[in-house]
Amino acid sequence: MAVDALGICKYHTTFLGATLPNFEDWSRVIFYNTGLEMTPEEIWDASVRANMMERLFNSLL
């Protein structure tokens, strides 16, 4: 969910290879592109909330 929320292709993430970008790298990407300082834990928390919103929305259908 975190990668989807960042708009990054999930095939270029650590989920498919140990040397590919991880949450620490995404923190820098967010900072360089927006100026927002987010820790990996904050990115994880935001993705958990987004996932919950998606599940709640789908449960209403």
PDBQT receptor file of N, H, CA, C and O in Angstrom, charges set to zero:
ATOM      1  N   MET A   1       0.822  -1.186   0.000  1.00  0.00    +0.000 N 
ATOM      2  CA  MET A   1       0.000   0.000   0.000  1.00  0.00    +0.000 C 
ATOM      3  C   MET A   1       0.868   1.252   0.000  1.00  0.00    +0.000 C 
ATOM      4  O   MET A   1       0.532   2.243  -0.649  1.00  0.00    +0.000 OA
ATOM      5  N   ALA A   2       1.980   1.209   0.725  1.00  0.00    +0.000 N 
ATOM      6  H   ALA A   2       2.252   0.404   1.252  1.00  0.00    +0.000 HD
ATOM      7  CA  ALA A   2       2.857   2.379   0.781  1.00  0.00    +0.000 C 
ATOM      8  C   ALA A   2       3.397   2.726  -0.598  1.00  0.00    +0.000 C 
ATOM      9  O   ALA A   2       3.432   3.895  -0.980  1.00  0.00    +0.000 OA
ATOM     10  N   VAL A   3       3.811   1.730  -1.330  1.00  0.00    +0.000 N 
ATOM     11  H   VAL A   3       3.782   0.779  -1.019  1.00  0.00    +0.000 HD
ATOM     12  CA  VAL A   3       4.349   1.965  -2.671  1.00  0.00    +0.000 C 
ATOM     13  C   VAL A   3       3.251   2.470  -3.593  1.00  0.00    +0.000 C 
ATOM     14  O   VAL A   3       3.489   3.362  -4.407  1.00  0.00    +0.000 OA
ATOM     15  N   ASP A   4       2.051   1.912  -3.477  1.00  0.00    +0.000 N 
ATOM     16  H   ASP A   4       1.858   1.187  -2.815  1.00  0.00    +0.000 HD
ATOM     17  CA  ASP A   4       0.931   2.384  -4.284  1.00  0.00    +0.000 C 
ATOM     18  C   ASP A   4       0.606   3.836  -3.963  1.00  0.00    +0.000 C 
ATOM     19  O   ASP A   4       0.342   4.624  -4.872  1.00  0.00    +0.000 OA
ATOM     20  N   ALA A   5       0.619   4.201  -2.687  1.00  0.00    +0.000 N 
ATOM     21  H   ALA A   5       0.833   3.561  -1.949  1.00  0.00    +0.000 HD
ATOM     22  CA  ALA A   5       0.311   5.566  -2.291  1.00  0.00    +0.000 C 
ATOM     23  C   ALA A   5       1.375   6.552  -2.780  1.00  0.00    +0.000 C 
ATOM     24  O   ALA A   5       1.067   7.714  -3.046  1.00  0.00    +0.000 OA
ATOM     25  N   LEU A   6       2.612   6.099  -2.898  1.00  0.00    +0.000 N 
ATOM     26  H   LEU A   6       2.863   5.155  -2.682  1.00  0.00    +0.000 HD
ATOM     27  CA  LEU A   6       3.677   6.962  -3.391  1.00  0.00    +0.000 C 
ATOM     28  C   LEU A   6       3.664   7.069  -4.916  1.00  0.00    +0.000 C 
ATOM     29  O   LEU A   6       4.346   7.919  -5.488  1.00  0.00    +0.000 OA
ATOM     30  N   GLY A   7       2.897   6.218  -5.562  1.00  0.00    +0.000 N 
ATOM     31  H   GLY A   7       2.343   5.528  -5.097  1.00  0.00    +0.000 HD
ATOM     32  CA  GLY A   7       2.831   6.257  -7.018  1.00  0.00    +0.000 C 
ATOM     33  C   GLY A   7       4.051   5.650  -7.683  1.00  0.00    +0.000 C 
ATOM     34  O   GLY A   7       4.416   6.041  -8.792  1.00  0.00    +0.000 OA
ATOM     35  N   ILE A   8       4.674   4.708  -7.024  1.00  0.00    +0.000 N 
ATOM     36  H   ILE A   8       4.377   4.390  -6.124  1.00  0.00    +0.000 HD
ATOM     37  CA  ILE A   8       5.892   4.083  -7.531  1.00  0.00    +0.000 C 
ATOM     38  C   ILE A   8       5.567   2.650  -7.932  1.00  0.00    +0.000 C 
ATOM     39  O   ILE A   8       4.815   1.962  -7.241  1.00  0.00    +0.000 OA
ATOM     40  N   CYS A   9       6.124   2.210  -9.030  1.00  0.00    +0.000 N 
ATOM     41  H   CYS A   9       6.734   2.769  -9.591  1.00  0.00    +0.000 HD
ATOM     42  CA  CYS A   9       5.889   0.843  -9.490  1.00  0.00    +0.000 C 
ATOM     43  C   CYS A   9       6.396  -0.148  -8.450  1.00  0.00    +0.000 C 
ATOM     44  O   CYS A   9       7.556  -0.092  -8.041  1.00  0.00    +0.000 OA
ATOM     45  N   LYS A  10       5.537  -1.038  -8.033  1.00  0.00    +0.000 N 
ATOM     46  H   LYS A  10       4.594  -1.084  -8.365  1.00  0.00    +0.000 HD
ATOM     47  CA  LYS A  10       5.925  -1.971  -6.979  1.00  0.00    +0.000 C 
ATOM     48  C   LYS A  10       6.929  -3.020  -7.433  1.00  0.00    +0.000 C 
ATOM     49  O   LYS A  10       7.457  -3.762  -6.604  1.00  0.00    +0.000 OA
ATOM     50  N   TYR A  11       7.203  -3.099  -8.728  1.00  0.00    +0.000 N 
ATOM     51  H   TYR A  11       6.774  -2.497  -9.401  1.00  0.00    +0.000 HD
ATOM     52  CA  TYR A  11       8.211  -4.042  -9.208  1.00  0.00    +0.000 C 
ATOM     53  C   TYR A  11       9.626  -3.514  -8.988  1.00  0.00    +0.000 C 
ATOM     54  O   TYR A  11      10.603  -4.232  -9.200  1.00  0.00    +0.000 OA
ATOM     55  N   HIS A  12       9.729  -2.250  -8.558  1.00  0.00    +0.000 N 
ATOM     56  H   HIS A  12       8.935  -1.667  -8.385  1.00  0.00    +0.000 HD
ATOM     57  CA  HIS A  12      11.034  -1.657  -8.280  1.00  0.00    +0.000 C 
ATOM     58  C   HIS A  12      11.207  -1.411  -6.793  1.00  0.00    +0.000 C 
ATOM     59  O   HIS A  12      11.791  -0.401  -6.398  1.00  0.00    +0.000 OA
ATOM     60  N   THR A  13      10.714  -2.309  -5.968  1.00  0.00    +0.000 N 
ATOM     61  H   THR A  13      10.240  -3.129  -6.288  1.00  0.00    +0.000 HD
ATOM     62  CA  THR A  13      10.811  -2.133  -4.525  1.00  0.00    +0.000 C 
ATOM     63  C   THR A  13      11.524  -3.311  -3.884  1.00  0.00    +0.000 C 
ATOM     64  O   THR A  13      11.838  -4.305  -4.539  1.00  0.00    +0.000 OA
ATOM     65  N   THR A  14      11.766  -3.178  -2.614  1.00  0.00    +0.000 N 
ATOM     66  H   THR A  14      11.511  -2.370  -2.082  1.00  0.00    +0.000 HD
ATOM     67  CA  THR A  14      12.482  -4.209  -1.854  1.00  0.00    +0.000 C 
ATOM     68  C   THR A  14      11.705  -5.516  -1.768  1.00  0.00    +0.000 C 
ATOM     69  O   THR A  14      12.271  -6.551  -1.414  1.00  0.00    +0.000 OA
ATOM     70  N   PHE A  15      10.404  -5.478  -2.091  1.00  0.00    +0.000 N 
ATOM     71  H   PHE A  15       9.945  -4.637  -2.378  1.00  0.00    +0.000 HD
ATOM     72  CA  PHE A  15       9.596  -6.695  -2.023  1.00  0.00    +0.000 C 
ATOM     73  C   PHE A  15      10.030  -7.723  -3.064  1.00  0.00    +0.000 C 
ATOM     74  O   PHE A  15       9.746  -8.912  -2.919  1.00  0.00    +0.000 OA
ATOM     75  N   LEU A  16      10.711  -7.273  -4.103  1.00  0.00    +0.000 N 
ATOM     76  H   LEU A  16      10.942  -6.308  -4.220  1.00  0.00    +0.000 HD
ATOM     77  CA  LEU A  16      11.141  -8.203  -5.141  1.00  0.00    +0.000 C 
ATOM     78  C   LEU A  16      12.646  -8.396  -5.192  1.00  0.00    +0.000 C 
ATOM     79  O   LEU A  16      13.136  -9.207  -5.977  1.00  0.00    +0.000 OA
ATOM     80  N   GLY A  17      13.380  -7.672  -4.377  1.00  0.00    +0.000 N 
ATOM     81  H   GLY A  17      12.982  -7.013  -3.739  1.00  0.00    +0.000 HD
ATOM     82  CA  GLY A  17      14.828  -7.854  -4.369  1.00  0.00    +0.000 C 
ATOM     83  C   GLY A  17      15.467  -7.123  -3.202  1.00  0.00    +0.000 C 
ATOM     84  O   GLY A  17      15.061  -6.013  -2.858  1.00  0.00    +0.000 OA
ATOM     85  N   ALA A  18      16.446  -7.734  -2.605  1.00  0.00    +0.000 N 
ATOM     86  H   ALA A  18      16.776  -8.636  -2.885  1.00  0.00    +0.000 HD
ATOM     87  CA  ALA A  18      17.071  -7.165  -1.407  1.00  0.00    +0.000 C 
ATOM     88  C   ALA A  18      17.827  -5.875  -1.676  1.00  0.00    +0.000 C 
ATOM     89  O   ALA A  18      18.003  -5.074  -0.759  1.00  0.00    +0.000 OA
ATOM     90  N   THR A  19      18.279  -5.648  -2.904  1.00  0.00    +0.000 N 
ATOM     91  H   THR A  19      18.136  -6.299  -3.650  1.00  0.00    +0.000 HD
ATOM     92  CA  THR A  19      19.071  -4.457  -3.191  1.00  0.00    +0.000 C 
ATOM     93  C   THR A  19      18.236  -3.303  -3.718  1.00  0.00    +0.000 C 
ATOM     94  O   THR A  19      18.779  -2.232  -3.990  1.00  0.00    +0.000 OA
ATOM     95  N   LEU A  20      16.936  -3.490  -3.870  1.00  0.00    +0.000 N 
ATOM     96  H   LEU A  20      16.495  -4.360  -3.649  1.00  0.00    +0.000 HD
ATOM     97  CA  LEU A  20      16.081  -2.435  -4.387  1.00  0.00    +0.000 C 
ATOM     98  C   LEU A  20      15.638  -1.510  -3.258  1.00  0.00    +0.000 C 
ATOM     99  O   LEU A  20      15.809  -1.856  -2.089  1.00  0.00    +0.000 OA
ATOM    100  N   PRO A  21      15.070  -0.338  -3.574  1.00  0.00    +0.000 N 
ATOM    101  CA  PRO A  21      14.728   0.651  -2.537  1.00  0.00    +0.000 C 
ATOM    102  C   PRO A  21      13.815   0.090  -1.447  1.00  0.00    +0.000 C 
ATOM    103  O   PRO A  21      12.966  -0.765  -1.701  1.00  0.00    +0.000 OA
ATOM    104  N   ASN A  22      14.014   0.597  -0.223  1.00  0.00    +0.000 N 
ATOM    105  H   ASN A  22      14.703   1.292  -0.017  1.00  0.00    +0.000 HD
ATOM    106  CA  ASN A  22      13.207   0.177   0.922  1.00  0.00    +0.000 C 
ATOM    107  C   ASN A  22      12.590   1.412   1.577  1.00  0.00    +0.000 C 
ATOM    108  O   ASN A  22      12.656   2.505   1.014  1.00  0.00    +0.000 OA
ATOM    109  N   PHE A  23      11.999   1.257   2.745  1.00  0.00    +0.000 N 
ATOM    110  H   PHE A  23      11.945   0.369   3.202  1.00  0.00    +0.000 HD
ATOM    111  CA  PHE A  23      11.291   2.373   3.383  1.00  0.00    +0.000 C 
ATOM    112  C   PHE A  23      12.225   3.530   3.740  1.00  0.00    +0.000 C 
ATOM    113  O   PHE A  23      11.801   4.685   3.700  1.00  0.00    +0.000 OA
ATOM    114  N   GLU A  24      13.472   3.254   4.086  1.00  0.00    +0.000 N 
ATOM    115  H   GLU A  24      13.816   2.316   4.119  1.00  0.00    +0.000 HD
ATOM    116  CA  GLU A  24      14.409   4.345   4.358  1.00  0.00    +0.000 C 
ATOM    117  C   GLU A  24      14.645   5.171   3.092  1.00  0.00    +0.000 C 
ATOM    118  O   GLU A  24      14.744   6.396   3.151  1.00  0.00    +0.000 OA
ATOM    119  N   ASP A  25      14.733   4.494   1.957  1.00  0.00    +0.000 N 
ATOM    120  H   ASP A  25      14.652   3.498   1.909  1.00  0.00    +0.000 HD
ATOM    121  CA  ASP A  25      14.910   5.203   0.691  1.00  0.00    +0.000 C 
ATOM    122  C   ASP A  25      13.672   6.008   0.334  1.00  0.00    +0.000 C 
ATOM    123  O   ASP A  25      13.783   7.107  -0.211  1.00  0.00    +0.000 OA
ATOM    124  N   TRP A  26      12.481   5.467   0.637  1.00  0.00    +0.000 N 
ATOM    125  H   TRP A  26      12.391   4.575   1.080  1.00  0.00    +0.000 HD
ATOM    126  CA  TRP A  26      11.244   6.196   0.318  1.00  0.00    +0.000 C 
ATOM    127  C   TRP A  26      11.152   7.467   1.148  1.00  0.00    +0.000 C 
ATOM    128  O   TRP A  26      10.596   8.464   0.689  1.00  0.00    +0.000 OA
ATOM    129  N   SER A  27      11.689   7.448   2.361  1.00  0.00    +0.000 N 
ATOM    130  H   SER A  27      12.141   6.638   2.735  1.00  0.00    +0.000 HD
ATOM    131  CA  SER A  27      11.704   8.658   3.189  1.00  0.00    +0.000 C 
ATOM    132  C   SER A  27      12.476   9.769   2.493  1.00  0.00    +0.000 C 
ATOM    133  O   SER A  27      12.044  10.922   2.484  1.00  0.00    +0.000 OA
ATOM    134  N   ARG A  28      13.603   9.424   1.917  1.00  0.00    +0.000 N 
ATOM    135  H   ARG A  28      13.954   8.488   1.924  1.00  0.00    +0.000 HD
ATOM    136  CA  ARG A  28      14.400  10.418   1.189  1.00  0.00    +0.000 C 
ATOM    137  C   ARG A  28      13.693  10.870  -0.078  1.00  0.00    +0.000 C 
ATOM    138  O   ARG A  28      13.737  12.052  -0.421  1.00  0.00    +0.000 OA
ATOM    139  N   VAL A  29      13.046   9.953  -0.772  1.00  0.00    +0.000 N 
ATOM    140  H   VAL A  29      13.010   8.994  -0.493  1.00  0.00    +0.000 HD
ATOM    141  CA  VAL A  29      12.315  10.312  -1.998  1.00  0.00    +0.000 C 
ATOM    142  C   VAL A  29      11.217  11.322  -1.677  1.00  0.00    +0.000 C 
ATOM    143  O   VAL A  29      11.053  12.316  -2.384  1.00  0.00    +0.000 OA
ATOM    144  N   ILE A  30      10.471  11.066  -0.617  1.00  0.00    +0.000 N 
ATOM    145  H   ILE A  30      10.603  10.258  -0.042  1.00  0.00    +0.000 HD
ATOM    146  CA  ILE A  30       9.410  11.996  -0.226  1.00  0.00    +0.000 C 
ATOM    147  C   ILE A  30       9.999  13.360   0.128  1.00  0.00    +0.000 C 
ATOM    148  O   ILE A  30       9.458  14.392  -0.270  1.00  0.00    +0.000 OA
ATOM    149  N   PHE A  31      11.093  13.370   0.866  1.00  0.00    +0.000 N 
ATOM    150  H   PHE A  31      11.532  12.532   1.189  1.00  0.00    +0.000 HD
ATOM    151  CA  PHE A  31      11.709  14.634   1.247  1.00  0.00    +0.000 C 
ATOM    152  C   PHE A  31      12.216  15.404   0.034  1.00  0.00    +0.000 C 
ATOM    153  O   PHE A  31      11.984  16.608  -0.071  1.00  0.00    +0.000 OA
ATOM    154  N   TYR A  32      12.894  14.735  -0.870  1.00  0.00    +0.000 N 
ATOM    155  H   TYR A  32      13.083  13.757  -0.785  1.00  0.00    +0.000 HD
ATOM    156  CA  TYR A  32      13.452  15.418  -2.039  1.00  0.00    +0.000 C 
ATOM    157  C   TYR A  32      12.370  15.937  -2.980  1.00  0.00    +0.000 C 
ATOM    158  O   TYR A  32      12.574  16.948  -3.652  1.00  0.00    +0.000 OA
ATOM    159  N   ASN A  33      11.233  15.268  -3.037  1.00  0.00    +0.000 N 
ATOM    160  H   ASN A  33      11.068  14.447  -2.490  1.00  0.00    +0.000 HD
ATOM    161  CA  ASN A  33      10.175  15.675  -3.955  1.00  0.00    +0.000 C 
ATOM    162  C   ASN A  33       9.159  16.635  -3.357  1.00  0.00    +0.000 C 
ATOM    163  O   ASN A  33       8.567  17.437  -4.080  1.00  0.00    +0.000 OA
ATOM    164  N   THR A  34       8.947  16.565  -2.042  1.00  0.00    +0.000 N 
ATOM    165  H   THR A  34       9.427  15.914  -1.455  1.00  0.00    +0.000 HD
ATOM    166  CA  THR A  34       7.908  17.397  -1.432  1.00  0.00    +0.000 C 
ATOM    167  C   THR A  34       8.413  18.280  -0.307  1.00  0.00    +0.000 C 
ATOM    168  O   THR A  34       7.762  19.266   0.039  1.00  0.00    +0.000 OA
ATOM    169  N   GLY A  35       9.561  17.950   0.272  1.00  0.00    +0.000 N 
ATOM    170  H   GLY A  35      10.090  17.149  -0.009  1.00  0.00    +0.000 HD
ATOM    171  CA  GLY A  35      10.060  18.686   1.421  1.00  0.00    +0.000 C 
ATOM    172  C   GLY A  35       9.509  18.169   2.739  1.00  0.00    +0.000 C 
ATOM    173  O   GLY A  35       9.866  18.679   3.801  1.00  0.00    +0.000 OA
ATOM    174  N   LEU A  36       8.635  17.155   2.685  1.00  0.00    +0.000 N 
ATOM    175  H   LEU A  36       8.344  16.741   1.823  1.00  0.00    +0.000 HD
ATOM    176  CA  LEU A  36       8.072  16.569   3.900  1.00  0.00    +0.000 C 
ATOM    177  C   LEU A  36       9.067  15.575   4.503  1.00  0.00    +0.000 C 
ATOM    178  O   LEU A  36       9.624  14.730   3.803  1.00  0.00    +0.000 OA
ATOM    179  N   GLU A  37       9.275  15.694   5.793  1.00  0.00    +0.000 N 
ATOM    180  H   GLU A  37       8.823  16.381   6.362  1.00  0.00    +0.000 HD
ATOM    181  CA  GLU A  37      10.165  14.755   6.469  1.00  0.00    +0.000 C 
ATOM    182  C   GLU A  37       9.314  13.684   7.134  1.00  0.00    +0.000 C 
ATOM    183  O   GLU A  37       8.596  13.962   8.095  1.00  0.00    +0.000 OA
ATOM    184  N   MET A  38       9.394  12.471   6.628  1.00  0.00    +0.000 N 
ATOM    185  H   MET A  38       9.977  12.245   5.848  1.00  0.00    +0.000 HD
ATOM    186  CA  MET A  38       8.650  11.340   7.181  1.00  0.00    +0.000 C 
ATOM    187  C   MET A  38       9.622  10.215   7.486  1.00  0.00    +0.000 C 
ATOM    188  O   MET A  38      10.520   9.915   6.700  1.00  0.00    +0.000 OA
ATOM    189  N   THR A  39       9.426   9.603   8.633  1.00  0.00    +0.000 N 
ATOM    190  H   THR A  39       8.696   9.847   9.272  1.00  0.00    +0.000 HD
ATOM    191  CA  THR A  39      10.235   8.447   8.987  1.00  0.00    +0.000 C 
ATOM    192  C   THR A  39       9.630   7.217   8.315  1.00  0.00    +0.000 C 
ATOM    193  O   THR A  39       8.476   7.250   7.888  1.00  0.00    +0.000 OA
ATOM    194  N   PRO A  40      10.393   6.142   8.218  1.00  0.00    +0.000 N 
ATOM    195  CA  PRO A  40       9.823   4.901   7.677  1.00  0.00    +0.000 C 
ATOM    196  C   PRO A  40       8.586   4.440   8.456  1.00  0.00    +0.000 C 
ATOM    197  O   PRO A  40       7.648   3.895   7.875  1.00  0.00    +0.000 OA
ATOM    198  N   GLU A  41       8.593   4.663   9.775  1.00  0.00    +0.000 N 
ATOM    199  H   GLU A  41       9.355   5.106  10.247  1.00  0.00    +0.000 HD
ATOM    200  CA  GLU A  41       7.437   4.280  10.587  1.00  0.00    +0.000 C 
ATOM    201  C   GLU A  41       6.212   5.107  10.228  1.00  0.00    +0.000 C 
ATOM    202  O   GLU A  41       5.099   4.580  10.200  1.00  0.00    +0.000 OA
ATOM    203  N   GLU A  42       6.397   6.392   9.952  1.00  0.00    +0.000 N 
ATOM    204  H   GLU A  42       7.300   6.820   9.974  1.00  0.00    +0.000 HD
ATOM    205  CA  GLU A  42       5.272   7.249   9.556  1.00  0.00    +0.000 C 
ATOM    206  C   GLU A  42       4.721   6.843   8.199  1.00  0.00    +0.000 C 
ATOM    207  O   GLU A  42       3.511   6.894   7.977  1.00  0.00    +0.000 OA
ATOM    208  N   ILE A  43       5.600   6.441   7.294  1.00  0.00    +0.000 N 
ATOM    209  H   ILE A  43       6.583   6.400   7.474  1.00  0.00    +0.000 HD
ATOM    210  CA  ILE A  43       5.138   5.959   5.988  1.00  0.00    +0.000 C 
ATOM    211  C   ILE A  43       4.335   4.680   6.186  1.00  0.00    +0.000 C 
ATOM    212  O   ILE A  43       3.288   4.500   5.565  1.00  0.00    +0.000 OA
ATOM    213  N   TRP A  44       4.821   3.792   7.048  1.00  0.00    +0.000 N 
ATOM    214  H   TRP A  44       5.671   3.939   7.553  1.00  0.00    +0.000 HD
ATOM    215  CA  TRP A  44       4.107   2.555   7.329  1.00  0.00    +0.000 C 
ATOM    216  C   TRP A  44       2.733   2.848   7.931  1.00  0.00    +0.000 C 
ATOM    217  O   TRP A  44       1.737   2.254   7.518  1.00  0.00    +0.000 OA
ATOM    218  N   ASP A  45       2.672   3.759   8.903  1.00  0.00    +0.000 N 
ATOM    219  H   ASP A  45       3.481   4.242   9.239  1.00  0.00    +0.000 HD
ATOM    220  CA  ASP A  45       1.392   4.109   9.531  1.00  0.00    +0.000 C 
ATOM    221  C   ASP A  45       0.415   4.694   8.517  1.00  0.00    +0.000 C 
ATOM    222  O   ASP A  45      -0.772   4.370   8.542  1.00  0.00    +0.000 OA
ATOM    223  N   ALA A  46       0.901   5.547   7.635  1.00  0.00    +0.000 N 
ATOM    224  H   ALA A  46       1.866   5.811   7.615  1.00  0.00    +0.000 HD
ATOM    225  CA  ALA A  46       0.033   6.128   6.604  1.00  0.00    +0.000 C 
ATOM    226  C   ALA A  46      -0.490   5.055   5.664  1.00  0.00    +0.000 C 
ATOM    227  O   ALA A  46      -1.643   5.110   5.238  1.00  0.00    +0.000 OA
ATOM    228  N   SER A  47       0.351   4.078   5.339  1.00  0.00    +0.000 N 
ATOM    229  H   SER A  47       1.288   4.033   5.685  1.00  0.00    +0.000 HD
ATOM    230  CA  SER A  47      -0.099   3.007   4.442  1.00  0.00    +0.000 C 
ATOM    231  C   SER A  47      -1.111   2.103   5.130  1.00  0.00    +0.000 C 
ATOM    232  O   SER A  47      -2.025   1.594   4.481  1.00  0.00    +0.000 OA
ATOM    233  N   VAL A  48      -0.961   1.896   6.433  1.00  0.00    +0.000 N 
ATOM    234  H   VAL A  48      -0.218   2.309   6.960  1.00  0.00    +0.000 HD
ATOM    235  CA  VAL A  48      -1.942   1.107   7.176  1.00  0.00    +0.000 C 
ATOM    236  C   VAL A  48      -3.291   1.824   7.173  1.00  0.00    +0.000 C 
ATOM    237  O   VAL A  48      -4.329   1.191   6.979  1.00  0.00    +0.000 OA
ATOM    238  N   ARG A  49      -3.280   3.137   7.386  1.00  0.00    +0.000 N 
ATOM    239  H   ARG A  49      -2.436   3.651   7.543  1.00  0.00    +0.000 HD
ATOM    240  CA  ARG A  49      -4.532   3.903   7.365  1.00  0.00    +0.000 C 
ATOM    241  C   ARG A  49      -5.165   3.871   5.984  1.00  0.00    +0.000 C 
ATOM    242  O   ARG A  49      -6.382   3.720   5.872  1.00  0.00    +0.000 OA
ATOM    243  N   ALA A  50      -4.370   4.007   4.930  1.00  0.00    +0.000 N 
ATOM    244  H   ALA A  50      -3.381   4.129   5.021  1.00  0.00    +0.000 HD
ATOM    245  CA  ALA A  50      -4.905   3.962   3.567  1.00  0.00    +0.000 C 
ATOM    246  C   ALA A  50      -5.499   2.591   3.264  1.00  0.00    +0.000 C 
ATOM    247  O   ALA A  50      -6.547   2.498   2.625  1.00  0.00    +0.000 OA
ATOM    248  N   ASN A  51      -4.844   1.538   3.713  1.00  0.00    +0.000 N 
ATOM    249  H   ASN A  51      -3.993   1.614   4.231  1.00  0.00    +0.000 HD
ATOM    250  CA  ASN A  51      -5.355   0.194   3.512  1.00  0.00    +0.000 C 
ATOM    251  C   ASN A  51      -6.689   0.009   4.234  1.00  0.00    +0.000 C 
ATOM    252  O   ASN A  51      -7.611  -0.603   3.695  1.00  0.00    +0.000 OA
ATOM    253  N   MET A  52      -6.788   0.535   5.448  1.00  0.00    +0.000 N 
ATOM    254  H   MET A  52      -6.039   1.032   5.886  1.00  0.00    +0.000 HD
ATOM    255  CA  MET A  52      -8.035   0.435   6.204  1.00  0.00    +0.000 C 
ATOM    256  C   MET A  52      -9.159   1.203   5.499  1.00  0.00    +0.000 C 
ATOM    257  O   MET A  52     -10.291   0.725   5.434  1.00  0.00    +0.000 OA
ATOM    258  N   MET A  53      -8.849   2.381   4.976  1.00  0.00    +0.000 N 
ATOM    259  H   MET A  53      -7.929   2.770   5.029  1.00  0.00    +0.000 HD
ATOM    260  CA  MET A  53      -9.869   3.151   4.246  1.00  0.00    +0.000 C 
ATOM    261  C   MET A  53     -10.340   2.389   3.019  1.00  0.00    +0.000 C 
ATOM    262  O   MET A  53     -11.535   2.376   2.722  1.00  0.00    +0.000 OA
ATOM    263  N   GLU A  54      -9.420   1.754   2.301  1.00  0.00    +0.000 N 
ATOM    264  H   GLU A  54      -8.449   1.765   2.542  1.00  0.00    +0.000 HD
ATOM    265  CA  GLU A  54      -9.778   0.967   1.135  1.00  0.00    +0.000 C 
ATOM    266  C   GLU A  54     -10.686  -0.213   1.532  1.00  0.00    +0.000 C 
ATOM    267  O   GLU A  54     -11.672  -0.499   0.853  1.00  0.00    +0.000 OA
ATOM    268  N   ARG A  55     -10.346  -0.881   2.622  1.00  0.00    +0.000 N 
ATOM    269  H   ARG A  55      -9.545  -0.649   3.174  1.00  0.00    +0.000 HD
ATOM    270  CA  ARG A  55     -11.157  -2.010   3.078  1.00  0.00    +0.000 C 
ATOM    271  C   ARG A  55     -12.538  -1.546   3.536  1.00  0.00    +0.000 C 
ATOM    272  O   ARG A  55     -13.534  -2.213   3.256  1.00  0.00    +0.000 OA
ATOM    273  N   LEU A  56     -12.612  -0.411   4.236  1.00  0.00    +0.000 N 
ATOM    274  H   LEU A  56     -11.803   0.131   4.463  1.00  0.00    +0.000 HD
ATOM    275  CA  LEU A  56     -13.901   0.121   4.661  1.00  0.00    +0.000 C 
ATOM    276  C   LEU A  56     -14.767   0.500   3.463  1.00  0.00    +0.000 C 
ATOM    277  O   LEU A  56     -15.963   0.213   3.440  1.00  0.00    +0.000 OA
ATOM    278  N   PHE A  57     -14.166   1.136   2.483  1.00  0.00    +0.000 N 
ATOM    279  H   PHE A  57     -13.194   1.369   2.501  1.00  0.00    +0.000 HD
ATOM    280  CA  PHE A  57     -14.895   1.512   1.274  1.00  0.00    +0.000 C 
ATOM    281  C   PHE A  57     -15.447   0.279   0.578  1.00  0.00    +0.000 C 
ATOM    282  O   PHE A  57     -16.609   0.257   0.173  1.00  0.00    +0.000 OA
ATOM    283  N   ASN A  58     -14.615  -0.750   0.438  1.00  0.00    +0.000 N 
ATOM    284  H   ASN A  58     -13.671  -0.733   0.768  1.00  0.00    +0.000 HD
ATOM    285  CA  ASN A  58     -15.054  -1.977  -0.243  1.00  0.00    +0.000 C 
ATOM    286  C   ASN A  58     -16.125  -2.727   0.554  1.00  0.00    +0.000 C 
ATOM    287  O   ASN A  58     -16.939  -3.445  -0.029  1.00  0.00    +0.000 OA
ATOM    288  N   SER A  59     -16.131  -2.568   1.869  1.00  0.00    +0.000 N 
ATOM    289  H   SER A  59     -15.471  -1.985   2.342  1.00  0.00    +0.000 HD
ATOM    290  CA  SER A  59     -17.147  -3.265   2.659  1.00  0.00    +0.000 C 
ATOM    291  C   SER A  59     -18.522  -2.633   2.508  1.00  0.00    +0.000 C 
ATOM    292  O   SER A  59     -19.533  -3.263   2.816  1.00  0.00    +0.000 OA
ATOM    293  N   LEU A  60     -18.565  -1.385   2.032  1.00  0.00    +0.000 N 
ATOM    294  H   LEU A  60     -17.744  -0.873   1.782  1.00  0.00    +0.000 HD
ATOM    295  CA  LEU A  60     -19.843  -0.694   1.844  1.00  0.00    +0.000 C 
ATOM    296  C   LEU A  60     -20.494  -1.048   0.526  1.00  0.00    +0.000 C 
ATOM    297  O   LEU A  60     -21.671  -0.750   0.323  1.00  0.00    +0.000 OA
ATOM    298  N   LEU A  61     -19.769  -1.668  -0.359  1.00  0.00    +0.000 N 
ATOM    299  H   LEU A  61     -18.813  -1.909  -0.194  1.00  0.00    +0.000 HD
ATOM    300  CA  LEU A  61     -20.321  -1.987  -1.682  1.00  0.00    +0.000 C 
ATOM    301  C   LEU A  61     -21.176  -3.205  -1.676  1.00  0.00    +0.000 C 
ATOM    302  O   LEU A  61     -21.706  -3.592  -2.717  1.00  0.00    +0.000 OA
TER     303      LEU A  61
